[in-house]
Amino acid sequence: MSDHKIYMEKTQTIKEIKERLNNGTEITSDYLALLKQDPRKGVQTALKQYENRLKKQVLILENYHMMQSYERAFREQGKEYIAGIDEVGRGPLAGPVVSAAVILPEEPDLAGINDSKQLSEAERESWAERIKKVALAINYSVISPALIDKLNIYEATRVSMKESVEGLGIKPDGLLIDAMRIDSRIPQEKIIKGDAKSISIAAASIIAKVTRDNIMKELAEEYPGYGFERNAGYGTKDHLDGLKKHGVTPIHRKTFRPVKDLL
């Protein structure tokens, strides 16, 4: 029996229409045409929501395809293991800088992934679990505040990124790096805002962010009063108030102002 006959013989309730549009079953063009003719406001609202979901899904798939363009370019050169590298923690007053390197398969099934800054904490943790399930290799490097003070943050970040690559377990034959270059003979490409343009870098961004946030939560228990569990070491009001009240801790970067001014 056609959608038209079913619809004409038994006019569906708005609830039934919403359930059909939401349950993932195939929606025919005839059925959508019938809904467009339905005068009920609730039906038109449900139809509009359905159409918006479809548009969003199309955009997600288009972005997913676009975010693999750098990886495809390397594969067209005969490269097989392409590592995305990103860091987190260059700007905080306390805590380490963390870099991550991730090698994904050619079709990683990560449609909808975004750079870590655009995601909530719960979304990052969920994506991190998905990345761990599909990745061919993952590694991260943690550089201490003391070494950051010794090297400077730029060089410490480069060291961290290089360490994350060298500990992957699989030797990559191509590197995609967010806004940096590292000391390596492996062919590499520096991509500005790479966490929004490369799926491998986006994955590394999420792994690095989740790893560092968990480190800062542990440090918050060791050094209470600074709000590290909330601010991740950045110079927020509660962190600056904690500095004034409790002073500088061993995990503060002593070459960063205003920490430097307090010493």
C-alpha positions, -999 to +999 in steps of 0.1 A: +000+000+000+014+034-010+021+062+014-007+082-002-033+055+005-021+050+041-022+087+047-056+092+032-073+062+049-059+070+083-047+105+089-017+102+112-015+121+144+012+147+148+029+123+173+029+095+148+043+117+121+071+129+144+080+093+154+082+083+118+104+113+109+127+106+139+130+068+139+154+066+110+132+047+086+132+056+050+111+086+042+098+087+006+093+118-015+056+110-018+053+110+020+071+143+023+048+158-004+018+147+016+032+163+048+038+196+029+001+197+021-010+190+057-025+222+071-016+214+107+010+236+122+025+208+143+031+188+111+048+217+094+070+222+124+080+185+125+087+186+087+109+217+090+129+201+119+133+170+097+146+190+067+170+209+090+184+177+103+190+165+067+208+197+058+229+194+089+239+158+081+248+169+045+271+197+059+287+172+084+295+148+056+308+176+034+331+188+062+342+153+069+353+149+033+370+183+033+389+175+065+406+145+048+420+165+019+455+168+034+455+131+042+444+122+007+471+144-008+498+125+012+483+091+002+484+102-035+521+105-030+523+069-018+523+077+020+504+052+042+508+062+078+500+099+082+502+114+117+483+144+128+500+164+156+487+191+179+494+206+213+475+221+241+487+243+270+509+269+255+492+298+272+485+287+308+504+300+338+506+265+354+509+229+343+525+211+314+523+215+277+509+183+261+512+172+225+495+143+209+501+124+176+474+102+160+475+080+129+441+072+115+431+046+089+420+058+055+383+057+064+382+064+101+344+068+105+347+100+125+321+121+107+312+151+128+346+155+145+357+190+152+387+207+168+388+204+206+381+241+213+347+238+197+336+209+219+323+206+254+341+185+280+317+157+276+319+158+238+357+157+239+357+127+262+332+109+240+353+117+208+385+106+226+370+072+232+359+069+195+393+080+183+410+054+205+388+027+190+396+035+154+432+049+155+461+028+142+484+045+167+482+072+194+509+088+216+512+119+237+541+138+253+540+158+285+565+186+290+569+199+326+567+236+336+604+234+347+614+224+311+591+250+297+609+277+318+643+263+307+636+261+269+608+287+264+573+277+255+579+276+217+608+252+219+592+231+246+562+227+223+584+216+194+601+190+217+568+178+229+555+173+194+586+155+183+584+132+213+547+124+205+557+113+170+587+093+180+567+072+205+539+063+182+549+026+177+542+029+140+567+051+121+547+077+101+557+086+066+539+119+066+532+145+093+504+171+094+512+196+122+490+224+135+509+257+129+543+243+137+573+225+122+594+200+141+629+186+137+623+155+117+632+140+083+597+128+078+579+148+052+557+173+070+531+200+064+524+230+086+487+238+086+474+270+101+443+262+121+449+226+112+426+213+139+397+226+118+411+215+085+426+180+090+409+151+106+442+137+119+451+170+136+415+173+150+419+139+166+453+148+180+438+180+194+411+161+212+435+135+227+459+163+238+431+183+254+415+154+273+449+142+285+460+177+298+426+184+314+429+151+333+464+160+344+452+194+357+423+178+376+449+156+394+471+186+401+441+205+415+439+179+443+476+183+450+475+221+449+440+232+460+429+268+460+438+277+424+408+262+406+430+241+383+401+216+378+381+245+362+407+268+346+433+241+335+460+265+347+450+295+326+451+330+342+414+332+353+403+353+382+401+324+406+436+313+396+450+348+401+433+351+434+448+318+444+483+331+434+479+362+456+466+341+485+487+310+484+517+320+463+536+302+435+535+264+434+561+240+418+539+236+388+537+273+380+557+285+350+581+309+366+590+327+334+554+336+327+539+369+340+523+375+365+540+345+381+574+360+374+564+392+391+554+374+423+588+358+427 
